[in-house]
Every structure is written in C-alpha cells, then in structure tokens.
C-alpha cells in the first residue's frame, strides 16, 4: 500500500493517545515470562511486541520436535529471545526471521551466551540467524563485551541475568553506546525487585526469586510494593514524529499526547530538549504532554551526538531539511544494521527531495536547503521509521510514502492518527 499525503495543516488543539513503548513492553514481557507474578498494562500494539507475546506463548509447549519461531523483522525480539530461549531448560528452538533479519549480525550476543555456557548453533551462515537453541541451566556468571555494540545485546543478557544460577557480572570495554536503554533495562529489573549495580563499566545483576505476587521480597526496593501491576509509558520514539510535525507547522500549532512521564526511562525523551531549538515547547501535565510551536527562529546548524538515541536520527534529519537548517549528526554506527542501512536510506531519499547530504559509517551531514521537491515518492526499505520520519514533510509539501504499511512494526495506527490531527491522506495500490 502506498500513501499520498497532500499538503496539510494540523487542526487546533489536536489530541492523541499513543501506544505503549515497544522498548519497555518487550523488556517487561520477557521479565513476566521469567517471573510471572506481575501484570502489565498499556502494552505496545506493535508487530514487534505481538511477535514477543506469540514466541513466549509457544515456549510453554514441549513438543518432540524443535519449536519453530519466526520473528520476521523484529530485531529486538530476535536478540531478547535468543537469550530467553538459551535458559529454557529442555526446550529446543529454531529462531528465524525475515530475509533482512538473516543479514543482521548476532554473533556478539551468541558468543557472549556461549561464554556463559549456552548451546546455540547457526543453521546457515556463521554469525547470522537462523539459530538453533537448546535451553540449559547456565552456571557461569561473568562475560566481557565491547561497550560500543548495540545496547540490545547488553539488555538481552541483563534481562535473563536474575534467572542465572549465580547472577551476572558484565564488563563493558570502551565507550558505551545507548546508555539510556541499558539504564531502562536496569530500572525495570529494579522495579520488580532485582538488585543491580552499574559502576564505571561494570554491571552486576543478582539472582532473584519472587516470594509472593505482591513483589514482597527480602531485598526488594520496589517503587510500588503494594501493587503487582506495571504500566508501560507511551512511546517517545513515536512522539518524535509529532514533534517534527509541530516544528514544521506555523507558530501556535499544538498537539497533546497522553501517557507520558517527565522522568521517563526512555532515552528518546531527549526530543523535548532537541526540539526546543526548532521552536517547540513541551508542557507536562499529570498524564500527558502538550507540544506547541512558540517561535520560528532556528539555529543555522544543529550539531548532535545521537549515540544514546539513534532511533530519532531520521526524524530530526527530516525536520532539519524541512526547516532549512543544516545538521551534523554523529554516533550513528548502529543505524547500519537496523531494518535497513538507515544512513544510506536517508541519503537516498533526502537527495530525491533536493537535499545535499553526505554520510559515513557513523555520521550524517546535511547542508542548508531552501527548496523541497514536490510529490516525491519516498522508498521505505521495509523500515517503519523511514515511513514515519518523512510523513511530517506533508506540512510543507505533497509527498508519497511507499509500502506505508511498514509502520505496523512499531505504530500500527500511525496513519489513522495523522488523519485525526488534520492530515489529508489518500491510499492507493503500489
């Protein structure tokens, strides 16, 4: 399905409720499978989270033949489930994914799990899915990783750590990438009562057992000790597209988004600070945020290191292009191994729109642009963030998004929500 977005403007005081954070949801789903004494509400309705739910449900089976799990395009699910199935004793799994998933490396995580004693084997190409995993009781408790790898590898190990016989000591060598996502994982472990520490480059997680359904444990410092219900905050990566829309709109434009916290666990909440330079103010209420365009005086150039929040790089780059602001982003090396090579994809599609842009393996430089080409068809490369990052340009010019259904990976109601706030959308076959 392709979508044509006519030049649009948002309605006055628009309001939306966005689905729960995919990052929080997938972590909590895995923890709930390991420690089933708590409930989760407001979980993400994304494809990735549905994949996690289905895979965990299948893990309760005990067939004679290996369980076949297909995570499709869900990179988080592939990494988290690799660790999860590695500790499911007497469970044999073939973990597979889409053609693109079979091109995304997983050797770093597999080697770390093997170092702890896991039995994981490559079905085809060394270092890539599909994987054959035979669940075991892992007794070793120390592993060392390069610190600049994807935080999902690190989080995958941390999430299973409380179930390891002797806990886990994880040593990270070098400068750490995406610290907020590691801190999110540790915070959620703490939320259910697991003891952790993160000092310098050493993370320690203790073995953990629930004592009852109310999370009362001998050593728990649980924030909500009288409840076995955890609430997932709405997704800040999804909110970033509306920050872009407001930034590209006229002064006075405003959108209210529900279920956001001022002290968020999500690293992408940094959009509240970044978009101040684009004239966007964030007003926090008890359970929502209002984002409002307050001025149109922008810096000539925006220089940002996005190593802690690379998922919003595409959105900010498109915003800069739409506002005629040059930008220089660094810390983007993990974008090369996402659903697509996001740096090359950005270069290709922004160039079609009239941008002058260059990329390296970990950076992007965009020059000031004074013109946006109209009615350009944006290729999404089966990447949900490509579709959603470019959609806000409809505030400035008509644009076409190819394979628009890819948004279901993280935000299935994205196009419907754009229509609710005033976007003019026409769907047509590819």
NORPE-V717819 format. One record per residue. N is the residue number from 1. RES is the residue in one small letter. PHI is phi as a letter, one per 30 degrees, with the letter a starting at -180 (NA if undefined). D_FIRST is the distance of its C-alpha to the first C-alpha in whole Angstrom. Layout:
# NORPE-V717819
N/RES/PHI/D_FIRST  N/RES/PHI/D_FIRST
This chain:
# NORPE-V717819
1/x/NA/0  2/x/c/4  3/x/b/7  4/x/c/10  5/x/c/13  6/x/d/16  7/x/e/20  8/x/b/20  9/x/b/23  10/x/d/24  11/x/d/26  12/x/d/29  13/x/h/30  14/x/d/26  15/x/b/26  16/x/b/24  17/x/c/25  18/x/c/23  19/x/e/22  20/x/d/25  21/x/e/25  22/x/d/24  23/x/d/27  24/x/d/29  25/x/e/28  26/x/d/28  27/x/d/31  28/x/d/32  29/x/d/31  30/x/d/33  31/x/d/36  32/x/d/36  33/x/d/35  34/x/d/39  35/x/b/40  36/x/d/39  37/x/c/42  38/x/b/39  39/x/c/36  40/x/b/33  41/x/b/31  42/x/i/28  43/x/d/27  44/x/d/23  45/x/c/20  46/x/d/18  47/x/e/17  48/x/d/20  49/x/d/22  50/x/d/21  51/x/d/22  52/x/e/25  53/x/e/26  54/x/d/26  55/x/d/28  56/x/d/31  57/x/d/31  58/x/d/31  59/x/d/34  60/x/d/36  61/x/d/36  62/x/b/39  63/x/d/38  64/x/d/40  65/x/c/38  66/x/e/36  67/x/d/33  68/x/c/29  69/x/c/27  70/x/c/23  71/x/c/22  72/x/h/19  73/x/c/18  74/x/d/20  75/x/d/23  76/x/d/25  77/x/d/25  78/x/e/26  79/x/d/29  80/x/d/30  81/x/d/30  82/x/e/32  83/x/d/35  84/x/e/35  85/x/d/35  86/x/d/38  87/x/c/40  88/x/d/40  89/x/e/43  90/x/i/43  91/x/c/39  92/x/c/37  93/x/b/34  94/x/c/31  95/x/c/29  96/x/b/26  97/x/a/22  98/x/d/19  99/x/e/20  100/x/d/20  101/x/d/22  102/x/d/25  103/x/c/25  104/x/c/26  105/x/d/29  106/x/b/31  107/x/d/35  108/x/e/36  109/x/d/35  110/x/d/36  111/x/d/40  112/x/d/40  113/x/d/40  114/x/d/42  115/x/d/45  116/x/d/45  117/x/j/46  118/x/d/42  119/x/c/41  120/x/b/38  121/x/b/37  122/x/d/35  123/x/d/33  124/x/b/32  125/x/d/33  126/x/e/35  127/x/j/34  128/x/b/30  129/x/d/28  130/x/d/29  131/x/b/32  132/x/c/35  133/x/b/36  134/x/c/40  135/x/d/40  136/x/b/44  137/x/d/46  138/x/c/46  139/x/c/49  140/x/d/49  141/x/b/48  142/x/b/48  143/x/b/45  144/x/c/45  145/x/b/41  146/x/d/41  147/x/d/40  148/x/c/37  149/x/d/35  150/x/e/31  151/x/d/33  152/x/d/31  153/x/d/33  154/x/d/36  155/x/d/35  156/x/e/34  157/x/d/38  158/x/d/39  159/x/d/37  160/x/d/39  161/x/e/42  162/x/d/44  163/x/c/44  164/x/d/45  165/x/e/49  166/x/b/50  167/x/i/47  168/x/b/46  169/x/c/47  170/x/c/44  171/x/c/46  172/x/c/43  173/x/c/45  174/x/j/44  175/x/d/42  176/x/d/39  177/x/c/35  178/x/h/33  179/x/e/37  180/x/e/35  181/x/d/33  182/x/d/36  183/x/d/38  184/x/d/35  185/x/e/36  186/x/d/39  187/x/d/39  188/x/d/37  189/x/d/40  190/x/d/43  191/x/e/41  192/x/c/42  193/x/j/45  194/x/d/45  195/x/d/47  196/x/b/46  197/x/b/47  198/x/b/46  199/x/b/48  200/x/h/48  201/x/c/46  202/x/c/47  203/x/c/45  204/x/b/47  205/x/b/45  206/x/d/48  207/x/d/48  208/x/b/47  209/x/b/48  210/x/d/47  211/x/c/50  212/x/a/49  213/x/d/46  214/x/c/46  215/x/i/46  216/x/d/50  217/x/b/51  218/x/d/54  219/x/b/52  220/x/d/49  221/x/c/49  222/x/e/46  223/x/d/45  224/x/b/44  225/x/d/47  226/x/c/47  227/x/b/44  228/x/c/42  229/x/c/38  230/x/c/36  231/x/c/34  232/x/d/30  233/x/d/30  234/x/d/27  235/x/d/25  236/x/d/26  237/x/d/23  238/x/d/21  239/x/d/24  240/x/e/24  241/x/d/20  242/x/d/22  243/x/d/25  244/x/d/24  245/x/d/23  246/x/d/26  247/x/d/28  248/x/d/26  249/x/d/27  250/x/d/30  251/x/e/33  252/x/j/33  253/x/e/30  254/x/b/30  255/x/b/27  256/x/c/29  257/x/b/27  258/x/c/29  259/x/i/30  260/x/b/31  261/x/c/35  262/x/d/37  263/x/c/38  264/x/d/35  265/x/d/34  266/x/d/31  267/x/d/32  268/x/d/29  269/x/d/31  270/x/d/32  271/x/e/30  272/x/d/32  273/x/d/35  274/x/e/33  275/x/d/31  276/x/e/35  277/x/d/35  278/x/c/32  279/x/i/34  280/x/c/32  281/x/c/35  282/x/c/34  283/x/c/36  284/x/d/36  285/x/c/37  286/x/e/38  287/x/b/35  288/x/a/32  289/x/b/32  290/x/c/32  291/x/c/30  292/x/b/32  293/x/d/32  294/x/c/36  295/x/a/36  296/x/b/35  297/x/c/38  298/x/c/36  299/x/d/37  300/x/d/37  301/x/b/36  302/x/b/34  303/x/c/36  304/x/b/34  305/x/c/35  306/x/c/32  307/x/d/33  308/x/d/33  309/x/b/29  310/x/d/27  311/x/d/24  312/x/c/24  313/x/d/25  314/x/d/22  315/x/d/22  316/x/d/25  317/x/d/25  318/x/d/22  319/x/e/25  320/x/e/28  321/x/d/26  322/x/d/25  323/x/c/29  324/x/i/30  325/x/c/32  326/x/d/32  327/x/b/32  328/x/b/33  329/x/c/32  330/x/b/33  331/x/i/33  332/x/c/30  333/x/d/31  334/x/d/28  335/x/d/25  336/x/d/26  337/x/c/25  338/x/d/22  339/x/e/19  340/x/b/19  341/x/d/22  342/x/d/21  343/x/d/24  344/x/d/23  345/x/d/19  346/x/d/21  347/x/e/23  348/x/d/21  349/x/d/18  350/x/d/21  351/x/d/23  352/x/d/21  353/x/d/21  354/x/j/25  355/x/d/26  356/x/c/29  357/x/b/28  358/x/b/30  359/x/b/29  360/x/b/32  361/x/d/31  362/x/b/32  363/x/b/31  364/x/b/30  365/x/b/31  366/x/c/30  367/x/d/32  368/x/d/32  369/x/b/30  370/x/c/31  371/x/b/28  372/x/c/24  373/x/d/22  374/x/c/20  375/x/h/16  376/x/d/16  377/x/d/13  378/x/c/13  379/x/d/12  380/x/c/12  381/x/h/13  382/x/h/12  383/x/c/14  384/x/e/13  385/x/d/16  386/x/d/15  387/x/d/12  388/x/d/14  389/x/d/17  390/x/d/16  391/x/e/15  392/x/e/18  393/x/d/19  394/x/d/18  395/x/d/21  396/x/c/23  397/x/a/20  398/x/d/17  399/x/b/14  400/x/c/11  401/x/c/9  402/x/d/7  403/x/h/5  404/x/d/6  405/x/d/6  406/x/d/9  407/x/d/11  408/x/d/12  409/x/e/15  410/x/b/17  411/x/b/16  412/x/d/14  413/x/c/15  414/x/e/14  415/x/d/12  416/x/d/14  417/x/d/17  418/x/d/16  419/x/d/16  420/x/d/20  421/x/c/21  422/x/j/21  423/x/d/17  424/x/c/16  425/x/b/12  426/x/b/10  427/x/c/7  428/x/a/6  429/x/d/5  430/x/d/5
